[in-house]
C-alpha cells in the first residue's frame, strides 16, 4: 500500500507582484511560494530588492500590481538591522508585548514568561537594564526573545546581524535556529554568504528587483544557474 502524499502547507505566495517607488521598479513581476517550515535566505547586491520583499510580505509595503498571500501580521515577527525597542527595561519590553497581545492573565504571569525567555536568550542578568543601553548583539537577542514569546508562524529578518561582531552573530544565529526548530518559518535577507550556508535550506537571489534564481542552498553555492548569482559569488572567491 502506498503511503499517503503529504502536501506542504503554503505559507507565503506572491503572484506577478510589482512594487514601485515613483518611477522606480523595486520588485518586478515576482512569483514566489514559501512553504511552512522552510528556512529561506534572500541574497543579492545592494538595491536588489531584498528589504522590499520582506517589507511586502510583512505588510509594510504595498504592491502596485499582483497578489500577496501571507499570514496576518499577528502571526508574524520581523527583525530589523537595528531592533525597535521601547525606552524601558529589557524585562518590560517583553512584558509589554505579552500584555498588549492579551497572552497573559496578569503582570506576574507576564514577568515569569518574560524572565524565562530572557534566560533562554542568555539575557537573564540584563532583565532590569534599559533595553536601548544593551550592546547590538544583546538587543538582537532581546528582539528574538520577544518574537519567541509570540510563537510566530513566520519570522522575517532583514540584515539582522549586519553590524554585529562575529561572536554576537553566532549567538543570534543559534536563537534563529532554535525558533526554526520549534516550527517557525524563516525568511532572512543577508549579505553574509556563510550565514546563508549555515541557516538556509533554500536561496532566493534577486537582481534589480527580479527573482533570477530560486534554488536549494547546497546547489546554489556549488553551481548557481544565473549569471548574476555566479558573479555575486565570485566576489568572495576572488
MOKA-V525235 format. One record per backbone hydrogen bond with DSSP energy under -1.0 kcal/mol. CO is the residue of the C=O (numbers start at 1). NH is the residue of the N-H. Records with the same first field share a line. If there is no record, write none. Layout:
# MOKA-V525235
CO = NH  NH
This chain:
# MOKA-V525235
9 = 36
12 = 34
13 = 69
14 = 32
15 = 67
17 = 30
18 = 64  65
19 = 26  27
21 = 24
24 = 21
27 = 19
30 = 17
32 = 14
34 = 11  12
35 = 38
38 = 186
39 = 201  202
40 = 188
41 = 204
42 = 190
43 = 206
45 = 48
48 = 209
49 = 53
50 = 54
51 = 55
52 = 56
53 = 57
54 = 58
55 = 60  61
65 = 18
67 = 15
69 = 13
72 = 75
73 = 76
75 = 153  154
77 = 156
79 = 158
86 = 88
88 = 131
89 = 93
90 = 94
91 = 95
92 = 96
93 = 97
94 = 98
95 = 99
96 = 100
97 = 101
98 = 103
106 = 110
107 = 111
108 = 112
109 = 113
110 = 114
111 = 115
112 = 116
113 = 117
114 = 118
115 = 119
116 = 120
117 = 121
118 = 123
119 = 122
123 = 126
124 = 127
126 = 129
127 = 91
129 = 90
130 = 133
131 = 134
135 = 139
136 = 140
137 = 141
138 = 142
139 = 143
140 = 144
141 = 145
142 = 146
143 = 147
144 = 148
145 = 149
147 = 150
148 = 151
153 = 185
154 = 77
155 = 187
156 = 79
157 = 189
159 = 162
161 = 164
165 = 169
166 = 170
167 = 171
168 = 172
169 = 173
170 = 174
171 = 175
172 = 176
173 = 177
174 = 178
175 = 179
176 = 180
177 = 181
179 = 184
180 = 183
185 = 155
186 = 40
187 = 157
188 = 42
189 = 159
192 = 196
193 = 197
194 = 198
195 = 199
196 = 200
201 = 217
202 = 41
203 = 215
204 = 43
205 = 212  213
207 = 210
209 = 28
210 = 207  212
213 = 205
215 = 203
216 = 220
217 = 221
219 = 223
226 = 230
227 = 231
228 = 232
229 = 233
230 = 234
233 = 237
234 = 238
